[in-house]
Amino acid sequence: MRILTFTGGAGQMYCGSCMRDNALASALLVPLLLRSGVPLPAALGGSLFFLLQPANVEAAAWINQVKSTASVSFAILALLALERRPALGSLCFGLALLSKPTSAFVLPAAAVFTWTRLRGAAAKRTFFWLGLWAALFVAYAAVEMVAFTHAVSGVAPIHPDPVVRLRTSVGFIARYFAMATTSYGVSAFHEPRAALSPADPWWLGGLALIGVLGARAVVALRARNEEAAYWIWAASAFLPVAQVWPFPFPLADRYLYPILPGLIGGGLLWGLPFAARQLAHRPRFAPAAAALALGVLAFFAVRSHARARLWANPALLVADAAAHYPDGVHAQLRRAARAAQMGDHAAATEALRAALARGYDRFDHLLANPSYSSLQGDPAFDAVVADMAGRWITRLGALQAPSQSELLSLAIAHRLRGEREEARQAALRGLSQEGPLRDELEREIWLLGGS
């Protein structure tokens, strides 16, 4: 996979560290799978499957996702070190948490690994260390939840109806499983629709997977088989992104990254005994099976290489998202920009209104984008901007202790809606706080006619 160049305000940055971490996580899967009894060829195949998985391109190519690749590497290291070097394993667990909170999936997986592998004094000793892991996680979660709650305060759930939200979350299981097994559905940005109907195919697929994989996990647990640890790994890694707590991006390729090793391990431990029995009776099929496995890996490699180029160009990312979700936000914004450049203000504002209906409310981006400069002053465009600003007011107004930057955004949103006194009050609250945005807040007061 190619090394990608990213251009930002500080110049060009290479995401070599992300790719190194991805390669490290893939390599660490081999000894973990071997320890679970997976034969070496299959363990190597599972490692390559993870390395080349097209859904992992986002985590491996985007420098902002070094936290994802590092957290999974530390999590696997924690599992490998737990039995013989528990202090080192605890350190790796702590580093995994500090890299990304979702790495907490390793705690229940480690508990099941310990229960299935160890007996007597060795088990008691390891469970003692896992108790320390749990205490570390609780202490970390107490702080993390405060920051997370503030960050997502005011974020609307994917649908107001809790039944629809449940169906949609279950549908995400099927979406991630499709991405994991075939790479179908990978996209630079995702805009899934809520599962409004009980006949929604993703919801039904997710329900079937819960039944099949859940039953398999129960069978493995009853047999005290390590396979159960991998299924619990996958389930625990999915829960933080299941939209139990709503956050701005409900579905993403990168969210599959910590889930995938659990699916690989569980799938190998479930499927290999059956495959071995079949090949023992029909050895002539062995070359075909090997060719099929190599074909899947080759397909993933080609597809990952093709998708890697997207992350070198923001325009390609937007085009990819628009292609996968033709009625989504990115597609509507492209339509709006093209229409505005052609002088078709009505079509441009109609597309922006459609983007607003899908949840887009970045009025600041619209006002800063030269593609929409011809629309400024058009009553229809100004109405869209005002509606977007209204969403910000609703969201930021719900915060108990808004930061200076949030108060600045609140002041701008009120000003754009003509709510001058509310804008002034928000700006004055921002000025009462210490922070780096005093000049911007004073400018807002000046624009409002104050001093």
N, C-alpha and C positions, 0 to 999 in steps of 0.2 A: 504494500500500500504506500502511495506516495506521501512524502512529507509536505504538508500544506503550509502556505504562507498566509498570515492574517495581517491586515492593515488596520491600524487603529490610530488614536491620537498620539501614542508614544512611538509610532513607527511600526515596522514589521516585526511580527512575533512568530516564532515557529513552535508548533505543538509537538516537538519531539518527545517531551516528557510524557505527554498523554499516551503516545504510541508505545513508548518503552514500558509504561505501566500496564498497558493492554497486553503487550507481549509477556510481561512478567506474570500477570494474572493467568494468562493462558498456560504458561509453563508450570505454574504452581498447581494447576488443576491435575496435572499428570500424577505427581506423588499422592495427592489426595484421593484420586480415583483408584490408584494402585492399592492404597491402604484399605480401600473398601472392597477389594477383591476383583476389580475390573482388570482383565488381561491387558498387557502392555499395548498391543496394537489398537485395541478399542480405546484405551486411555489417551493414546496419542491422537486418535481420530476425534475424540471428544474435545481435546485441547485445540485442535485445528478448527473444529466446528465453531468453537467460541471465538477464536482469533479472527476467523474470516467472516463471521456472521455480519451481513449487511446492516442489520439494525444497530450494530455496535459502532458503525462509522462515526456517528455523531459524538459518542463519548470519546472515541479514539482520535478524532480529528479536531474537535473544538477545544481550544485552550481553556475555556471556561469550565470544561468538564473533567479537568485533571482530578477534581475531587471524586468523581465517580470511579475512574480507573484506579486511583490510589486507594480508595476505601475498600474496594473488592480485593485488591492485592493484600492489604493489611488483614482483611477478614480471613482470607484463606491461610495466610501465615499464622494467624491466631489459632485456627483449627489444627494446623500441622504441629504447632508447638505445644498445644495444650497438655497432652499426656506426659511428655518427657521433660519439657521445660515450661511449666505453667506460669512462671513469672514472666518469661519472654512472651508467652501467649497472651497474658494479661496486658502487657505493654502494647502488643500489636492490636489487641481489641480496643484499647484506649485510643490509639492512633487512627484506627478505622473510624471510630465515632467522631473524632475531631475532624477527619477528612469529610465525612458526610453522615448525618444522623441515620439515614436509612440502612447503614451497615449494622444496625442493631439486629438484623435478621440472623446474624451469626450466633447470637445467644441461644435461642431455642434449638437451632441446628446442632450446636455444640452439646446441649443437654441430651439430645436424642443420640448423637454419636456416642457419648459417654455411656448412656444407659444400654445401648446395644453391644458395645465393645467390652466394657470393663465389669469386673465383679469384685466384691469384697473391699479390701483396704484401698486398692487402686481406685475403685469407683468413688469411695468416700472422699479420698484426697482430691480427686478431680472435681467432684461436686462442690467441695469446699471452695476451690478456686472459682468455680462458676458462680457461687454465691457472691464472691467479691466482684465478679463481672456484673452481676445483677445490681449490686449496690452502686457500682460505678455508673451503670446505665441510668439508674433512678436519679442520681445526683446530676448527671448530665442532662437528662430529660427535663428536670425541673427548671433548669435555666433555658434550655432550648425551646421549650413550649411557650415561655413568655415571649421570646423573640419571634417565634413562628406565629403565635396568635396575633401579635401586633402587625406582622408583615401581611397576613391574609385577612385582617379585619376589614369588613366591608366587601370582601370578594363574594360575588353572588355564586351560589351553587349551580351546577350544570343544569338543573331544573328545579323549580320550586316544589314540585310534588315529590315527597319522599319515596313513593313507590316507583316513580319513573327514575329517580336517582339510583335506587337499588338495582333496577333492571339495567341501567346504563353501566353501573360499576361491574355487575356480573358480566355484561357484554364486553367490558375491557379485558376480562380473562380470555375470552375467545380471540379478541384482536391481538393480544400479546402472544397467545399460543400460535396463531397464524403467522405472525412475524417471526417467532422463534423457529418454527419448523420449516417455513418456506421462504421467508422474507417478504411475503405478500403484505402489502399495506404500509411498508416503511415510507416515511415522508419527512421532509425537512421540518415542517411544522404540521401539527395535527389539529383538526377542527371537527371532531366526531359529533354527530347529532345525538341527542338524547333518545333513548329507547322508549318512544312514546307508546308503541303497541306491544301487547303481550305476545304477538307473533313475530316480533323483531328477531331476525336470524342470529344476530350477535348475542342477544340475551339468551336465546334458546341454546346456542352453542356453548356459551359460558356455563349455563346450568348443567348441560351434559358433561362438560369437563369437570365441574365440581363433583358431580356424581361419580364419574369414572376414576378420576385421580384421588378423590377423597376416599373412595372405597379401597383403592390400591394402597393408600397410605395406612388405612386402618389394618388391612391384611398384613402389611409389612411390620407395623407396630406390634401386632399380636404375635408375629413370628420372631420378634426382636431382631429384625433385619435392618441393616444400615440404610437400605433403600428409603425407609421412612424419613430419615434425617434430610435427605435431599428434597423430598416432596414438601416437608415442613420448611426447609430453606426457601423454596420457591414461593410458598404461600406467605411466609413472613416478609419476604422482600416485596411482595405485591401489595400487602396491606397499607403501607405508607402512601402508595400512589393510587389507591382504590377510590379516592375522592370521599372517604369517610369525613375528612376535613377538606373543604373545598379550597383550591388554590388556583392561580390564574391559568396554568397549562395542564388540563386534566389528562392528556395523553401525550406521550413522547417516546421516540425511539430510545433515548438514553435511559428511560425508566426500566427498560428490559434488561439493562446491563447486569444488575445484581440478581435478577430473577433467573437468568439463563443458566448459570452453573448448576442450580438446583434442578432445573428441568433436564439438563444433560445427564447429571449423575443418576437421577431417578429413572430416566428413560433407559440408560445403559443397563442398570441393575435389574430392571424389569424385563427388558427385551432380549438381553444377551443369552440367558438360559434357554429361552424359546428358540432363538436363532441357532444356538449350538445344537439343540435337539434336531431341528430341521436339517441342518447341514450334515449331521451325523448319519441321517437316513438318506440324504440326497447330496452327497459330496460334490457331485458335478455342478451344483449351483454355487459353489464357493467362489469361483472366478467372477460369476455374474454379480454376486453380492459385493465383492471387493470393488468391481468396476462401478457399481451403483454408488457406493460410498465415496469413491474418488470423484465420480461425476458431480455429486452434490457439493463436495468441497471445491471443485473447480468452478462450478456455477457461482458459489458464494464468493470466491476470490475475484472472478470477473466482475460480478455485480458490485462488490465492495469497492474495487478499484474505480469503477465508473462513478459511483456515488461519492467517492472521496473528492473528486474535482469540484463538487458543489460547494464544499466548505471553504474554497478559495475565493468565492465570488458571491457576495450577498444577493446580486440579481438572480443568479442561478438558484439560490435557495428559495427565493420568492416564487420563481417560475416553477420549481418542483412542487412547492406547496399548492400553488394554483392549479397545477395539473392533477394532483391527487384530490383536491377539494374544489371543483370548479365553481361552486356557489359559496365558497368560504370567504373569509376576510381578505386574504391575500389576492385572490382572484378578483374580488370586487374593487380593491384598491388599484389594481392594475387597470381595470376597466375605467375607473374614475380618472386616473392620470391620463390615459390615452384620450378619453373624451374631452377632458379639460384642455389638453394640448391642441385638439382639433376644433376647439371653440364651442363644443356641444355642452353647454352648462347644465341643461336639463338631464342629459344622460349621466353626467359626472355626479351631480347631486343625488340622482336616483341610486347610483352604485354606492355612494358613500352612505346613503340611508340604509341600503342593504347590509353594508359592513357594520353599521351601528346595530342593526337588528341581530347580527351574529356576535355581538359583544365588543366590537371595536369602539374605543372611546378616546384615542390619543389625539385630541384636538391640537395639542402642542406640535405634534408631528405634521399635521395638516397645515398649520399656519407657517411652519418653518420650511415646508417642502415647496420649492419653486414651481413644481408641476401644477400646483393649485393656486398660484399667485393670481391668475386671471379670474378666479372665482371669488376672491375676497371682495366684499361689498355687495355680492349677489345675495338678495334676501333668503333664497332657498339654502345657499351654502352657509350663511350666517346662522340660520335656524338649526342646521345639522350640528354646527360647532357649539351652539348654545345647548343643544340636547346632550352632546357629549360632555360638556362642562357640567351639566346638571348631574350626570352620573358620578363625576368626581366629587361634587359637593355632597351627594348622598353618602358616598364611601368615606370621604375624609371627615365629614361631619360626625360620623359615628365613632370616631376615635376618641378615647378618653384623654389621652395626652399626646396630641400630634406634635411631630418634630417641626423644626424651623422650615425644612424643605417642604413638608406637607402643608404647613400654613401658607407658604408662598404659593404653592399650587392651588390651594383653596382660594386665596385672594385673586389670583389670575382667573380662575373659573368664575367667581362671582362677577368680576369686572366684565368678562366677556358676555355675561347674561344681563349686564346693565344693573346689577345689584350693587350699587356703589357703596352704600353704608356697610353692608356685610363684607365687601372686599376690604374696606378700610379697617374694620375690626380685626379681620384675619391678619392683615399686614402688621397692624400694631401688636397683636399677640406674638407674631414672629419676631418683631424687633425687641420684644421684652425678653427674648431668649438669647443666650450666648450662641454664636455660630458664625459661619463664614458667609451668610447670605444677606447681610445687612444692606449692602449696596442695592441688591435686587429688590429687597423689600421697600427701601426708601424710594426706589424708582417707581414701584407700584403706587405708593402714596402720592408721588408727584403726578403720575398719570391720572390719578383720581381727583387731582386739583388741590391736594393737601400740601403741607409743608413739613 
